Amino acid sequence: MGASPSDTQQALLAALAAGGADPDTPARRELARVVETAARADPALARLWPPDARGPHRPGTPPWHELARELTAAALRDPATRGALTDWLRRHAPSPPPPAAPGPVPGTTANAVGGNAVLHGPSVQARDIHGGIHFHPPAEAPRPRPPVPRQLPPVTARFMDREADRRALDALRAQHPPHAAQVVVVSGLAGVGKTTFACHWLHEHADSFPDGQLYADLAGQAVDGESGPASPTTVLEAFLIALGVSSLPAGTAQRSALWRSMTSGLRLAVLLDNAFTAAQVRPLLSGSPAGITLVTSRNNLTGLRVDGASLHRLEGLPAESAVRLLAVGGGARVAREPAAAHEVVRLCGGLPLTVGLASAQLAIRPHHSVSALADRLSRGQGAVDLLRVDGEAVMRTALDMAYDVLPEASARLYRRMGVLPTDRHDVWMLTAVAADDEPPRDAEHLTDIAVHALVEANLVEETGPGTYRFHDLVQPHARRLGEEREDPARREEVLRRFVGWCLSTAASAEHLLTPSHRLPGHDLPAGSVPPTPLDGPDEALAWLDTHRNGLMGAVRHCARAGWHSDCWRLTDLIWPLFVRLRPTEMWIEAHRLGLEAARRSGSRPGVGRMLTSGAIGLRNAGEYAEAADWYRQALELATADADVRQQAQALSGLGHIALLTDGPDEARGHFEEALRLRESIGYLRGAALTRRRLGETELAAGDPATAAAHLRRARADLDALGEAYEATRALALLGHVLVRAGDFAEGTRLLREALPRFRAGSARSEHWEARCLEWLGRAAESRGDREEAVGHYAAARDLLGRLSPADADRLDDRLRQL
């Protein structure tokens, strides 16, 4: 806008008078976008649109005049507004009329041409000339507008969902500062649908980019026909030619400068597909704040952040959307087998590419069931190898390409992560398995660099501070490479280090959560793998929860590999996981494996621990007969070894089984004998726990006063020993007993005191949180407070839905009765 502000304002008013004020013209619609651009820099301008008589404007000032004045002023302040307004005037301002010829000077005779005279060009034929002579050459032909490219690939008819991702890109666009060119990187795993999504979004916003849409596949053919990343020089040549440039400079820098000049002020959308690095993209960034550059890449391209780029990571489709995509080829079979359909989607990782290929497999095999496809996908390398296009395993090819460009340290780490039997990894675990020899002093830092390259390549994702996981489709690929390219001796060493890390960190968690549980004489040897640092009980329990599948994977691997001592020791060390989080099936499986391993290793203390700890898991699962058998085996073993502490543990377990099956009288005898044995050896913690069991027994026998006495003593002793979790359980039980005895005020107070302790800190336990909520519900129900009772029961039911479906069903029945 080289003209003065007044000229610009007059030109704008002239354009409006010539048709820009007509709501049905393109000029009016495009002017609305100019106002939208200006309002990003100055939101107050939004009040001026539409500029009709009803809109707010200054008294005495016609709305169109006020709009022209304010837009002109905004263009002086904001480059984006200036570019948008200049472009609008270039398109819609009327050509100025030629100046009027001056009339004859009064008192003179006008010149005249008559007859058959013809004048060509600036010729004058006259007798007398008065006044000035003006020559008006013909107006120049208007300069041709640059072509408007429309290069985006066509959109597909079967585009599914992505509403949340659309909204996310809309928000990034709205939040972007109006004076800077906008760059958005859409990253994600191969097959997640980055290109399709980007094309759909740009097609939806085509009206915002009237100067065109350019597209380049940056993973196209390089020079000499070899496969590789497309050079910026080649892409710039295609872009400049598309914008009408006929003479191109030779170098990349010169072409990039011309590209920025050509695009300055244009509302242009540029899609750079399959970008490899930030350096490949940077010369292709346009010079217009009114346009957008959308980049798709399997890498995160974090280097573009210095250029102001925003990043949006694309994940797999939501399950229901993926099932709908599967049904395109599977038809009614998908509806008939919903569980199998969801399993196919899970095995495909929710990726549109693999789900679409699975759908095609169903389409070409109309007599095959969805269950049969799920079974095929669950074998071997699964969807990575099975789903093919023209005979090529497309996912395997894509993952091979991503792996081939990794730095060596990252490639080695990727292979070794693949052979580990876990679904979560942290930096300390990876540091343990990354080095070939003794880890260097800065091993953790080097591992962090190596894993960051895997995150950048979208081969792993960060799930928390220093915690990572594979995508479901990537893990089989990493495992295959680990099995093929790491020799057997190295794989065994990697797995031993992984198990060592599990043992050392589980020992740290046990010490923080249940210090008195540690088995005497079974400390880890010096020089063990360094553990993940755990800062307090909350972090210890969170670590056990996060890595529960990996810990179970380590137990299974030890059992298969014949590492018997490690198998039962690890099962014993993760006791806090079992008792706090109650994963019943894992509890039983781990102790079955641990019991066999302890017997094979010849460890009688290990056999005893597996029997008594495993029996608790069986009891919680309702397997009372087998649990009682395990306790009796433990009692016989402890009696033969004169192990009084283990005898008491087995008797206490038998007492609990009796309380659940035979009644309080049978249970009381076992508990009283266990109490006598524990007091005889000065085992104070064990004695306090037995008193808690006696409190439960007396409550079942209908003697709440005696039950309360036992529980008060148990709570005091456990508090004195610093046993926060066990003391809080005794506190909650005491509150429950007092409510049952009719002391609603004191009982409710104690339950409310216990509840927050179960929710956080060293006494955290979702199982006991649910029990406490249920007891508070009973107390409220007994007081006649139905609303409070429903609230507590519902909260308890939500927790038990994950922990104990049978108890959740019981609470559902209770809620229906209220």
PAVEX-779370 format. One line per 3 residues: number of its first residue (from 1); their letters; for each residue x, y, z of C-alpha. Coordinates in steps of 0.5 Angstrom, whole numbers, plus 2048, in hexadecimal, padded with zeros to 3 digits. Example, Ala and Ser with C-alpha at 12.3 -4.5 7.8 and 13.67 -1.06 7.14 Angstrom:
REM PAVEX-779370
1 = as = 819 7F7 810 ~ 81B 7FE 80E
***
This chain:
REM PAVEX-779370
1 = mga = 800 800 800 ~ 804 806 7FD ~ 7FE 80A 7FD
4 = sps = 7FD 80F 802 ~ 7F8 80D 808 ~ 7F3 812 805
7 = dtq = 7F4 80F 7FE ~ 7F3 808 801 ~ 7ED 80A 804
10 = qal = 7EA 80E 7FE ~ 7EB 808 7FA ~ 7E8 803 7FF
13 = laa = 7E2 807 7FF ~ 7E2 808 7F7 ~ 7E2 800 7F7
16 = laa = 7DC 7FF 7FC ~ 7D8 804 7F8 ~ 7DA 800 7F2
19 = gga = 7D7 7FA 7F5 ~ 7DB 7F8 7FB ~ 7D5 7F9 7FF
22 = dpd = 7D0 7F4 7FC ~ 7D0 7EE 800 ~ 7CF 7EA 7FA
25 = tpa = 7D6 7EB 7F7 ~ 7DC 7E8 7F8 ~ 7DF 7EF 7FA
28 = rre = 7DB 7EF 800 ~ 7DC 7E8 802 ~ 7E4 7E9 801
31 = lar = 7E4 7F0 805 ~ 7E1 7EC 80B ~ 7E7 7E8 80B
34 = vve = 7EB 7EE 80B ~ 7E7 7F1 811 ~ 7E8 7EA 814
37 = taa = 7F0 7EB 813 ~ 7F0 7F2 816 ~ 7EC 7F0 81C
40 = rad = 7F1 7EB 81E ~ 7F6 7F1 81F ~ 7F1 7F5 822
43 = pal = 7EA 7F2 824 ~ 7E6 7F8 825 ~ 7E6 7F8 81D
46 = arl = 7E1 7F2 81D ~ 7DC 7F7 820 ~ 7DC 7FA 819
49 = wpp = 7DA 7F4 815 ~ 7D5 7F4 812 ~ 7D5 7FB 811
52 = dar = 7CD 7FC 810 ~ 7C9 802 813 ~ 7C7 7FD 819
55 = gph = 7CE 7FC 81B ~ 7D2 801 820 ~ 7D6 806 81D
58 = rpg = 7D8 80D 81F ~ 7D2 812 81F ~ 7D1 816 819
61 = tpp = 7D6 812 815 ~ 7D4 80D 810 ~ 7D5 806 811
64 = whe = 7D9 804 80B ~ 7DD 80B 80C ~ 7DF 809 813
67 = lar = 7E1 802 810 ~ 7E5 805 80B ~ 7E9 809 810
70 = elt = 7EA 804 815 ~ 7ED 7FF 810 ~ 7F1 804 80D
73 = aaa = 7F4 806 814 ~ 7F5 7FE 816 ~ 7F9 7FD 80F
76 = lrd = 7FE 802 812 ~ 7FF 7FE 818 ~ 7FE 7F7 816
79 = pat = 802 7F4 810 ~ 7FD 7EE 810 ~ 7F7 7F3 80F
82 = rga = 7FB 7F7 80A ~ 7FD 7F1 806 ~ 7F5 7EF 806
85 = ltd = 7F3 7F6 804 ~ 7F8 7F7 7FF ~ 7F6 7F1 7FC
88 = wlr = 7EE 7F2 7FC ~ 7EF 7F9 7F9 ~ 7F3 7F6 7F3
91 = rha = 7EE 7F1 7F2 ~ 7E8 7F6 7F3 ~ 7E9 7FD 7F2
94 = psp = 7E7 801 7EC ~ 7EC 803 7E7 ~ 7EC 80B 7E7
97 = ppp = 7E8 80F 7E2 ~ 7ED 813 7DD ~ 7ED 81A 7DF
100 = aap = 7E8 81F 7DC ~ 7EA 823 7D6 ~ 7EA 82A 7D8
103 = gpv = 7E5 82E 7D4 ~ 7E6 834 7D0 ~ 7E9 83B 7D3
106 = pgt = 7E3 840 7D3 ~ 7E3 845 7CD ~ 7E7 840 7C9
109 = tan = 7E5 83C 7C3 ~ 7E5 834 7C4 ~ 7E9 830 7BF
112 = avg = 7E5 82B 7BB ~ 7E7 825 7B6 ~ 7E1 823 7B1
115 = gna = 7E0 820 7AB ~ 7E4 819 7AA ~ 7EA 81B 7AE
118 = vlh = 7ED 815 7B2 ~ 7F2 816 7B8 ~ 7F7 811 7B9
121 = gps = 7FB 811 7C0 ~ 7FD 818 7C3 ~ 7FC 81C 7BD
124 = vqa = 7F9 823 7BD ~ 7F7 827 7B7 ~ 7F4 82E 7B8
127 = rdi = 7F4 835 7B6 ~ 7F4 839 7BC ~ 7F6 836 7C3
130 = hgg = 7F4 839 7C9 ~ 7F6 836 7D0 ~ 7F9 82F 7D2
133 = ihf = 7FA 829 7CE ~ 7F9 822 7D1 ~ 7FB 81C 7CE
136 = hpp = 7F7 816 7D1 ~ 7FA 80F 7CF ~ 7F6 809 7CF
139 = aea = 7F6 806 7D6 ~ 7FB 800 7D7 ~ 7F8 7F9 7D7
142 = prp = 7F7 7F6 7DE ~ 7FD 7F2 7E1 ~ 7FB 7EB 7E0
145 = rpp = 7F9 7E8 7E7 ~ 7FE 7E2 7EA ~ 7FB 7DB 7E9
148 = vpr = 7F7 7D9 7EF ~ 7FA 7D1 7F0 ~ 7F5 7CC 7F3
151 = qlp = 7FA 7C6 7F4 ~ 7F7 7C3 7FA ~ 7F6 7BB 7F9
154 = pvt = 7EF 7BA 7F9 ~ 7EB 7B8 7FF ~ 7E9 7B1 801
157 = arf = 7E1 7AF 802 ~ 7E3 7AB 807 ~ 7E6 7B0 80C
160 = mdr = 7E4 7AE 813 ~ 7E3 7B2 819 ~ 7E9 7B7 81B
163 = ead = 7E5 7BC 81E ~ 7E9 7BD 824 ~ 7EF 7BE 81F
166 = rra = 7EC 7C3 81B ~ 7EA 7C7 821 ~ 7F1 7C7 823
169 = lda = 7F4 7CA 81D ~ 7EE 7CF 81D ~ 7F0 7D1 823
172 = lra = 7F8 7D1 821 ~ 7F6 7D6 81B ~ 7F2 7DA 820
175 = qhp = 7F7 7DB 825 ~ 7FD 7DD 820 ~ 7FF 7E4 820
178 = pha = 7FD 7E8 81A ~ 803 7EB 818 ~ 807 7E4 817
181 = aqv = 807 7DF 812 ~ 803 7D9 815 ~ 807 7D2 815
184 = vvv = 803 7CC 817 ~ 806 7C5 818 ~ 802 7BF 818
187 = sgl = 806 7B9 81A ~ 804 7B1 81B ~ 806 7AA 81A
190 = agv = 806 7A8 813 ~ 7FF 7A6 811 ~ 7FB 7AA 816
193 = gkt = 7F8 7AF 810 ~ 7FC 7B5 811 ~ 7FC 7B7 809
196 = tfa = 7F4 7B5 809 ~ 7F3 7B9 80F ~ 7F7 7BF 80D
199 = chw = 7F4 7BF 806 ~ 7ED 7BF 809 ~ 7EE 7C5 80E
202 = lhe = 7F1 7C9 808 ~ 7EB 7C7 803 ~ 7E6 7C9 809
205 = had = 7EA 7D0 80A ~ 7EB 7D1 802 ~ 7E7 7D8 803
208 = sfp = 7EC 7DB 807 ~ 7F2 7DA 802 ~ 7EF 7DD 7FC
211 = dgq = 7F6 7DD 7F9 ~ 7F7 7D6 7F8 ~ 7F9 7CF 7FB
214 = lya = 800 7CC 7F9 ~ 802 7C5 7FB ~ 809 7C2 7FB
217 = dla = 80B 7BB 7FD ~ 811 7BC 801 ~ 813 7B4 801
220 = gqa = 813 7B4 7F9 ~ 818 7B2 7F4 ~ 81F 7B6 7F5
223 = vdg = 824 7B7 7F0 ~ 826 7B1 7EB ~ 81F 7AE 7EC
226 = esg = 822 7AB 7F3 ~ 81D 7AA 7F9 ~ 81E 7B0 7FE
229 = pas = 81B 7B6 801 ~ 81A 7BB 7FB ~ 81E 7C1 7FB
232 = ptt = 81C 7C8 7FD ~ 81F 7CB 7F6 ~ 81A 7C6 7F2
235 = vle = 814 7C8 7F6 ~ 815 7CF 7F6 ~ 816 7CF 7EE
238 = afl = 80F 7CB 7EE ~ 80C 7D0 7F3 ~ 80E 7D6 7EF
241 = ial = 80C 7D4 7E8 ~ 805 7D2 7EB ~ 805 7DA 7ED
244 = gvs = 807 7DC 7E6 ~ 80E 7DD 7E7 ~ 812 7DC 7E0
247 = slp = 819 7DD 7E2 ~ 81C 7DA 7E8 ~ 822 7DB 7EB
250 = agt = 827 7D5 7EC ~ 829 7D5 7F4 ~ 824 7D3 7F9
253 = aqr = 825 7D9 7FD ~ 823 7DD 7F7 ~ 81D 7D9 7F6
256 = sal = 81B 7D9 7FD ~ 81C 7E1 7FD ~ 818 7E2 7F7
259 = wrs = 813 7DD 7FA ~ 812 7E1 800 ~ 811 7E7 7FC
262 = mts = 80C 7E4 7F7 ~ 808 7E2 7FD ~ 808 7E8 801
265 = glr = 801 7EA 802 ~ 7FE 7E4 7FF ~ 7F9 7E0 803
268 = lav = 7FC 7DA 800 ~ 7FB 7D3 803 ~ 802 7CE 803
271 = lld = 802 7C7 804 ~ 808 7C4 805 ~ 807 7BC 806
274 = naf = 80C 7B7 809 ~ 811 7BC 80B ~ 818 7B9 80D
277 = taa = 81B 7BE 811 ~ 81A 7C5 813 ~ 820 7C7 80F
280 = qvr = 81C 7C5 809 ~ 816 7C9 80A ~ 819 7CF 80C
283 = pll = 81B 7D2 805 ~ 814 7D1 803 ~ 810 7D5 809
286 = sgs = 80C 7DB 805 ~ 80D 7E2 807 ~ 805 7E3 808
289 = pag = 802 7E4 80F ~ 7FB 7E3 80B ~ 7FD 7DC 809
292 = itl = 7FF 7D6 80C ~ 804 7D0 80B ~ 802 7C9 80E
295 = vts = 807 7C4 80F ~ 806 7BD 80F ~ 80B 7B8 812
298 = rnn = 80D 7B2 816 ~ 812 7B6 81A ~ 810 7BB 81F
301 = ltg = 814 7C0 81B ~ 815 7C4 822 ~ 81B 7C8 81E
304 = lrv = 815 7CC 81B ~ 813 7CF 821 ~ 818 7D4 821
307 = dga = 815 7D6 81B ~ 80E 7D7 81F ~ 80B 7D0 81C
310 = slh = 806 7CD 820 ~ 806 7C6 821 ~ 7FF 7C1 821
313 = rle = 800 7BA 822 ~ 7FB 7B5 81F ~ 7F9 7AF 822
316 = glp = 7F5 7A9 820 ~ 7EE 7A9 81F ~ 7E9 7A8 825
319 = aes = 7E7 7A1 825 ~ 7E0 7A2 823 ~ 7E2 7A6 81D
322 = avr = 7E7 7A1 81B ~ 7E2 79C 81C ~ 7DD 7A0 817
325 = lla = 7E3 7A0 812 ~ 7E4 798 813 ~ 7DD 797 811
328 = vgg = 7DE 79A 80A ~ 7E0 794 808 ~ 7DE 78F 80D
331 = gar = 7D7 791 80D ~ 7D2 78E 812 ~ 7D7 789 814
334 = var = 7DA 78F 818 ~ 7D4 790 81C ~ 7D3 789 81D
337 = epa = 7D9 788 820 ~ 7DB 78F 824 ~ 7E0 78C 829
340 = aah = 7E4 789 823 ~ 7E3 78F 81F ~ 7E6 793 825
343 = evv = 7EC 78E 826 ~ 7ED 78F 81E ~ 7EE 797 81F
346 = rlc = 7F2 796 825 ~ 7F7 791 821 ~ 7F7 796 81C
349 = ggl = 7F9 79C 821 ~ 7F3 7A0 81F ~ 7F7 7A2 819
352 = plt = 7F2 7A4 813 ~ 7F7 7A1 80E ~ 7F7 79A 811
355 = vgl = 7F0 79A 813 ~ 7EE 79C 80C ~ 7F3 796 80A
358 = asa = 7EF 791 80F ~ 7E9 794 80C ~ 7EB 792 805
361 = qla = 7ED 78B 807 ~ 7E6 78A 80A ~ 7E3 78D 803
364 = irp = 7E7 788 7FF ~ 7E5 782 804 ~ 7DE 783 805
367 = hhs = 7DD 77C 808 ~ 7E3 77D 80D ~ 7E1 77F 814
370 = vsa = 7E3 785 818 ~ 7E6 781 81D ~ 7EA 77D 818
373 = lad = 7ED 783 816 ~ 7EF 785 81D ~ 7F2 77E 81E
376 = rls = 7F6 77F 818 ~ 7F8 786 81A ~ 7FA 784 821
379 = rgq = 800 77F 81F ~ 807 781 81D ~ 808 788 81B
382 = gav = 801 789 81A ~ 7FE 78F 816 ~ 805 791 815
385 = dll = 806 78B 810 ~ 7FF 789 80F ~ 7FC 78F 80C
388 = rvd = 7FF 790 805 ~ 7FE 795 7FF ~ 800 792 7F8
391 = gea = 804 78C 7FC ~ 808 791 800 ~ 807 791 808
394 = vmr = 806 799 808 ~ 807 79A 80F ~ 80D 796 810
397 = tal = 810 799 80A ~ 80F 7A0 80D ~ 811 79E 814
400 = dma = 818 79B 810 ~ 819 7A2 80D ~ 818 7A6 814
403 = ydv = 81D 7A1 817 ~ 822 7A1 812 ~ 823 7A9 813
406 = lpe = 824 7A8 81B ~ 82B 7AA 81E ~ 82E 7A4 820
409 = asa = 82D 7A5 827 ~ 826 7A6 826 ~ 825 7A0 821
412 = rly = 829 79B 826 ~ 824 79E 82C ~ 81E 79C 827
415 = rrm = 820 795 826 ~ 821 794 82E ~ 81B 797 830
418 = gvl = 817 792 82B ~ 81A 78C 82F ~ 818 78E 836
421 = ptd = 811 78B 838 ~ 80E 792 83A ~ 809 797 838
424 = rhd = 80D 79D 83B ~ 814 79F 83C ~ 817 7A5 840
427 = vwm = 81E 7A8 83F ~ 821 7A4 844 ~ 81F 79D 842
430 = lta = 821 79F 83B ~ 828 7A2 83D ~ 829 79B 840
433 = vaa = 828 797 83A ~ 82B 79C 835 ~ 832 79B 836
436 = dde = 836 795 834 ~ 83B 796 83A ~ 83B 79A 840
439 = ppr = 837 7A0 83F ~ 83B 7A6 83F ~ 83A 7AC 844
442 = dae = 836 7B0 840 ~ 832 7AA 83D ~ 82B 7AC 83F
445 = hlt = 82C 7B3 83B ~ 82E 7AF 835 ~ 828 7AA 836
448 = dia = 824 7B0 836 ~ 827 7B3 830 ~ 826 7AC 82C
451 = vha = 81E 7AB 82F ~ 81D 7B2 82D ~ 81F 7B0 825
454 = lve = 819 7AB 826 ~ 814 7B0 829 ~ 816 7B5 823
457 = anl = 815 7AF 81E ~ 80E 7AD 821 ~ 811 7A6 822
460 = vee = 80F 7A7 82A ~ 80B 7AC 82E ~ 80C 7AF 834
463 = tgp = 807 7AD 839 ~ 80A 7B1 83F ~ 810 7B4 842
466 = gty = 815 7B0 83F ~ 810 7AA 83E ~ 80F 7A7 837
469 = rfh = 80B 7A2 833 ~ 80B 79F 82C ~ 805 7A0 827
472 = dlv = 802 799 827 ~ 804 798 820 ~ 80B 79A 821
475 = qph = 80D 795 827 ~ 80D 78F 822 ~ 811 792 81D
478 = arr = 816 794 823 ~ 816 78D 825 ~ 817 78A 81F
481 = lge = 81D 78F 81E ~ 820 78D 825 ~ 81F 785 823
484 = ere = 822 786 81D ~ 828 78B 81E ~ 82A 78A 825
487 = dpa = 82E 783 826 ~ 82B 77E 82B ~ 830 780 831
490 = rre = 82F 787 830 ~ 827 786 831 ~ 828 782 837
493 = evl = 82D 788 83A ~ 827 78D 838 ~ 822 789 83C
496 = rrf = 826 788 842 ~ 827 78F 843 ~ 820 790 842
499 = vgw = 81E 78B 847 ~ 824 78E 84C ~ 820 795 84B
502 = cls = 81A 792 84D ~ 81D 78F 853 ~ 820 795 855
505 = taa = 81B 79A 854 ~ 815 795 857 ~ 81A 794 85D
508 = sae = 81A 79C 85E ~ 812 79C 85D ~ 811 797 862
511 = hll = 816 79B 867 ~ 812 7A1 866 ~ 80B 79E 867
514 = tps = 80B 797 86B ~ 812 798 86F ~ 811 792 873
517 = hrl = 80F 78D 86E ~ 816 78C 86C ~ 819 785 86C
520 = pgh = 81F 785 871 ~ 825 783 86E ~ 823 784 867
523 = dlp = 826 78B 865 ~ 828 78C 85E ~ 82F 78B 85D
526 = ags = 834 791 85C ~ 835 793 855 ~ 82E 792 853
529 = vpp = 82B 796 84D ~ 829 79D 850 ~ 822 79E 851
532 = tpl = 81D 7A4 84F ~ 81D 7A9 854 ~ 817 7A9 858
535 = dgp = 815 7AF 85C ~ 810 7AD 862 ~ 80A 7A8 862
538 = dea = 806 7AB 85D ~ 80B 7AB 858 ~ 80D 7A4 85A
541 = law = 806 7A2 859 ~ 805 7A5 852 ~ 80B 7A2 850
544 = ldt = 808 79B 852 ~ 802 79D 84E ~ 805 7A0 848
547 = hrn = 80A 79A 847 ~ 805 794 849 ~ 805 791 843
550 = glm = 80D 791 842 ~ 80E 78E 849 ~ 809 788 847
553 = gav = 80D 788 841 ~ 813 787 844 ~ 810 782 849
556 = rhc = 80E 77E 843 ~ 815 77E 83F ~ 819 77C 846
559 = ara = 814 776 846 ~ 815 774 83F ~ 81D 776 83F
562 = gwh = 81E 772 845 ~ 820 778 849 ~ 81C 775 84F
565 = sdc = 81F 779 855 ~ 81E 77F 851 ~ 817 77D 850
568 = wrl = 814 77C 857 ~ 818 781 85A ~ 815 786 855
571 = tdl = 80E 784 856 ~ 810 785 85E ~ 812 78C 85D
574 = iwp = 80C 78E 859 ~ 808 78C 85F ~ 805 794 860
577 = lfv = 803 794 859 ~ 7FE 78E 85B ~ 7FC 790 861
580 = rlr = 7FB 797 85F ~ 7F8 797 858 ~ 7F5 790 858
583 = pte = 7F6 78D 851 ~ 7F3 786 853 ~ 7F5 782 84D
586 = mwi = 7FC 785 84D ~ 7FD 783 854 ~ 7FB 77C 853
589 = eah = 7FF 77B 84D ~ 805 77E 850 ~ 805 77A 856
592 = rlg = 804 773 852 ~ 80A 775 84E ~ 80E 777 854
595 = lea = 80C 771 859 ~ 80E 76C 853 ~ 815 771 852
598 = arr = 816 771 85A ~ 815 769 85A ~ 81A 768 854
601 = sgs = 81F 76D 857 ~ 81F 769 85E ~ 81D 76F 862
604 = rpg = 818 76D 868 ~ 817 774 86A ~ 815 776 863
607 = vgr = 810 770 863 ~ 80D 773 869 ~ 80D 77A 867
610 = mlt = 80A 778 860 ~ 805 773 864 ~ 802 778 869
613 = sga = 802 77E 864 ~ 7FF 77B 85F ~ 7FA 778 863
616 = igl = 7F7 77F 864 ~ 7F6 780 85D ~ 7F2 779 85C
619 = rna = 7EE 77B 862 ~ 7ED 782 85F ~ 7EA 77F 859
622 = gey = 7E6 77A 85D ~ 7EA 774 85C ~ 7E9 772 863
625 = aea = 7EB 76B 863 ~ 7F1 76C 85F ~ 7F3 772 864
628 = adw = 7F2 76D 86A ~ 7F6 768 867 ~ 7FC 76D 865
631 = yrq = 7FC 76F 86D ~ 7FC 768 86F ~ 802 766 86B
634 = ale = 805 76D 86E ~ 804 76B 875 ~ 807 764 874
637 = lat = 80D 767 871 ~ 80E 76C 876 ~ 80D 767 87C
640 = ada = 812 762 879 ~ 817 768 879 ~ 815 76B 87F
643 = dvr = 813 771 87C ~ 80F 774 881 ~ 80D 77B 87D
646 = qqa = 80B 777 877 ~ 807 772 87B ~ 803 778 87E
649 = qal = 802 77B 877 ~ 7FF 774 875 ~ 7FB 774 87B
652 = sgl = 7F8 77B 87A ~ 7F7 779 872 ~ 7F3 773 874
655 = ghi = 7EF 777 879 ~ 7ED 77C 874 ~ 7EA 777 86F
658 = all = 7E7 774 875 ~ 7E3 77B 877 ~ 7E1 77B 870
661 = tdg = 7DF 774 86F ~ 7DD 770 876 ~ 7DC 776 87B
664 = pde = 7DF 77A 880 ~ 7E0 775 885 ~ 7E4 770 881
667 = arg = 7E8 777 87F ~ 7E9 779 886 ~ 7ED 773 888
670 = hfe = 7F2 774 882 ~ 7F3 77B 883 ~ 7F4 77A 88B
673 = eal = 7FA 775 889 ~ 7FD 77A 884 ~ 7FD 780 889
676 = rlr = 800 77B 88F ~ 806 779 88A ~ 807 780 887
679 = esi = 807 783 88E ~ 80C 77D 890 ~ 811 780 88B
682 = gyl = 810 787 88C ~ 80D 788 885 ~ 809 78E 887
685 = rga = 807 790 880 ~ 804 789 87F ~ 801 789 886
688 = alt = 7FD 790 884 ~ 7FB 78D 87E ~ 7F8 787 881
691 = rrr = 7F4 78B 886 ~ 7F1 78F 880 ~ 7EF 788 87E
694 = lge = 7EC 786 885 ~ 7E8 78D 884 ~ 7E5 78B 87E
697 = tel = 7E3 784 881 ~ 7E0 787 887 ~ 7DC 78C 882
700 = aag = 7DA 785 87E ~ 7D8 782 885 ~ 7D3 788 887
703 = dpa = 7D8 78B 88C ~ 7DA 792 88A ~ 7DC 794 891
706 = taa = 7E2 78F 891 ~ 7E3 790 889 ~ 7E4 797 88B
709 = ahl = 7E9 796 891 ~ 7ED 791 88C ~ 7ED 797 886
712 = rra = 7EF 79C 88B ~ 7F5 798 88E ~ 7F7 796 886
715 = rad = 7F7 79D 884 ~ 7FB 7A0 88A ~ 800 79B 889
718 = lda = 801 79C 881 ~ 801 7A3 882 ~ 807 7A2 887
721 = lge = 80B 79E 882 ~ 80A 7A3 87C ~ 805 79E 878
724 = aye = 801 7A4 875 ~ 7FD 79F 870 ~ 7FB 79A 875
727 = atr = 7FA 79F 87B ~ 7F5 7A2 876 ~ 7F1 79C 874
730 = ala = 7F1 79B 87C ~ 7EE 7A2 87C ~ 7E9 7A1 877
733 = llg = 7E7 79A 87A ~ 7E6 79D 881 ~ 7E1 7A3 87D
736 = hvl = 7DD 79D 87A ~ 7DC 799 881 ~ 7DA 7A0 884
739 = vra = 7D5 7A1 87F ~ 7D2 79A 880 ~ 7D2 79B 887
742 = gdf = 7CE 7A1 886 ~ 7D3 7A6 888 ~ 7D2 7AA 881
745 = aeg = 7D5 7B0 883 ~ 7DC 7AD 885 ~ 7DC 7A8 880
748 = trl = 7DB 7AD 87A ~ 7E0 7B1 87D ~ 7E5 7AC 87D
751 = lre = 7E3 7A9 876 ~ 7E4 7B0 873 ~ 7EB 7B1 876
754 = alp = 7ED 7AA 873 ~ 7EA 7AC 86C ~ 7EF 7B1 86A
757 = rfr = 7F5 7AD 86C ~ 7F3 7A8 867 ~ 7F2 7AC 862
760 = ags = 7FA 7AF 862 ~ 800 7AE 866 ~ 803 7A8 869
763 = ars = 7FC 7A5 86A ~ 7FA 7A5 863 ~ 7F5 7A0 861
766 = ehw = 7EF 7A0 85C ~ 7EC 799 85F ~ 7EC 79C 866
769 = ear = 7EA 7A3 864 ~ 7E4 79F 861 ~ 7E2 79C 867
772 = cle = 7E3 7A2 86B ~ 7DE 7A5 867 ~ 7D9 79F 867
775 = wlg = 7D9 7A0 86F ~ 7D8 7A7 86E ~ 7D2 7A6 86A
778 = raa = 7CF 7A1 86F ~ 7D0 7A6 875 ~ 7CC 7AB 871
781 = esr = 7C7 7A6 86F ~ 7C6 7A4 876 ~ 7C5 7AB 878
784 = gdr = 7C0 7AC 873 ~ 7C4 7B0 86E ~ 7C2 7AD 867
787 = eea = 7C6 7B3 863 ~ 7CD 7B2 867 ~ 7CC 7AA 867
790 = vgh = 7CB 7AA 85F ~ 7D1 7AF 85E ~ 7D6 7AA 862
793 = yaa = 7D3 7A4 85F ~ 7D4 7A7 858 ~ 7DB 7A9 859
796 = ard = 7DD 7A2 85C ~ 7D9 79E 856 ~ 7DD 7A2 851
799 = llg = 7E4 7A0 855 ~ 7E2 799 855 ~ 7E0 799 84E
802 = rls = 7E7 798 84D ~ 7E9 794 853 ~ 7E4 78F 854
805 = pad = 7DE 78E 84F ~ 7DA 78A 854 ~ 7DA 78F 85A
808 = adr = 7D8 795 855 ~ 7D2 790 853 ~ 7D0 790 85A
811 = ldd = 7D1 797 85B ~ 7CC 798 855 ~ 7C7 794 858
814 = rlr = 7C8 798 85E ~ 7C7 79F 85A ~ 7C1 79C 857
817 = ql = 7BE 79A 85E ~ 7BE 7A2 860
***
